[in-house]
């Protein structure tokens, strides 16, 4: 179609064919717009019918355009209201999920401190947020302070340990809910 529409009849405006995106159907048919003079319209439609291409006139309606514009504005307002409602719901759900996740991490710190290290149930826990690249230095400093004679760094826990966990002489849990630029 694109190769021949300009030469079907005279008075077709060159390079005027434009495809309407998103209007293709499942059979591969698509909607195109071609500009031409009124005097060439009937001959163009006749030639298109001969090539089994459906050609129709576009009739502009000022009333129809206003209705379409008003409907679009109403839909945009509706989408904005619904977006704000859903956003509020998700923020509340995200907040609840983060609180629950933090509580689970706190319970795990308590259980590991008491069961793994044999600490009394009264102890202090802290959250560290080291600068990027300073994790190794912070872990070494913590191990030096808290190890009490145990070598610093990740240790082998023996046969019952999971391969993806590292053992430190202190309870260490990663907590990275999202990336926040610093």
N, C-alpha and C positions, 0 to 999 in steps of 0.2 A: 504494500500500500504506500509506504513512504517513498519508494522509488518511482511510483507512477502517478501519484495524485496531482502533481503540478502539471502534468501533460495530458490529463484526461480531457479537459476542455480548456479553452482560453479563458482568461479573466479570473483564474484562481490565483490568489496571492501566494507567491513563492515563500517557502519556509514558514507557512502559517499553521501547519498541522501540529497540534499539541495533544499529547495523551493525558487523560485525566488519571492521576495516580490513585491506586486503591480501588478501582472499579472493575477490575478483571474478574470474570466469573470462573467457575470450575472447568468450563470447556475451553478456556483460553481466549475468549472474546474480550475485547476491550473497547473503551469509549474514547473517540478522538474528536477534536474540533478542527474544522478547516474553514478558513475565511475566503470568500469569493464575492463577486458582484452578483446582484439579484438576477441579472439577465443570464448568468451562467448556471444558476442553481438547478433548474429543471434538467438541463443536459447533463450536469454532473451526477444528479440522482439517477437518471436513466442509465448512464454508463456504469455506475456503481451497482445497480440492480443486475446488469448483464454479467458483472464479475462476482455476483452473489455477496455483495457488501451492502448492508442496510444503511441507508442514508436518510436522515430526518432533518426537518427544519427546526431551528431553535426559535421559540417565540418568547420574547422578553415580556414579563409582566411586572409592572412597578408594584402592584399590590402583592403579588407573590413574593417579590424580593423583600418587601418590608416585613411580610409575615415570616419569611425564612430568617431574616435578621433578628426579629423579635424572639422567635423560637430559639435561635442560637444563643442570644443573650440570657434568656431564661434558663437554658440548659447549663450555660457557664456559671450562672449564679447558683444553681442547684448543685453543680459539681463542687464549687467552692465551699458551700455549706456542708456538704457531705464529707469533703476532704478534711475540713476543720473538725468535724465530729469524730471521724475515724482517727485523725491525728491525736485528738485528746484521749480517746480510748486507748490507743497504742502507747501513748506516753504514760498513762496510768498503769497499764499492763507491764510496760518496760520497767517502771519504777518498782512495782511489786516483785517482778522477776529478779531485779538486781538486789533488792532487800533479802529475798529468799536465798539467792546465791551467796550473798555475804554471810548470812546466818549458817548456811551449810559449811562454808569454809571455816567459820569460827568453831563450829562443832567438831570439824575434822582436826583443827589445831588442838582442841581440848583432848580429844580421844587419842591422838598420836602422842601428845605430850605425856599423858598419864599412862597409856598402855605401852608405848614404845620406849620412852625414856624413864618411866617410873617416877615422874615428878609428882609432888603432892598437888591436889586439885587447886591450890592457890598459887598462881603464877601470873606473869605478865606476858602479853603477846603484843607484837608491834608489826606495823606495815612499813616496808621500805620501798621507795620508788627511786632507785638509782638512775643517774643520768645514763643515756645510751652509751654502751661500751664499758661501763664501770661495774658490771655485774660480777666479774671475776674478783676484782679488788674488794668489793663489798662482802662477797661470800668468804674471802680469805680473812678479812678483818673480823667478821662474825665468828668464824671458826676459831681464830686465835683467842678471842675473848671467851667464847662459850665451850670450847672443846675440852678443856681441863685434861690435857695430856693425849687426846686422841688426835691423830694426824688430820690436817685440814684437807678439804676437797672432797669430791665424791668418793664414797667407799663401796667396796663389794659387800653386799649384805648376805651372801651365801646362796644356797641352792633354792630356797623358797622365794627369792626376790623376783620381781618382775623385771624384765630386761630394760624397759623404757623408763624406770624410775632411778633417780640418783639418791644416795643416802648421804646426808650431812649430819654432823654432830648436833644439829638443832632441827626443829621442825621447819620445813621450807615448802611452801605451797605457792605455785604461780597463780596470779590473779590478774588476767588481762582481759577485761570485758570488751574493750574497744580501744582503738589507737587514738590518743589525744596528742596533737602536735604541741610541743613545748616551746 
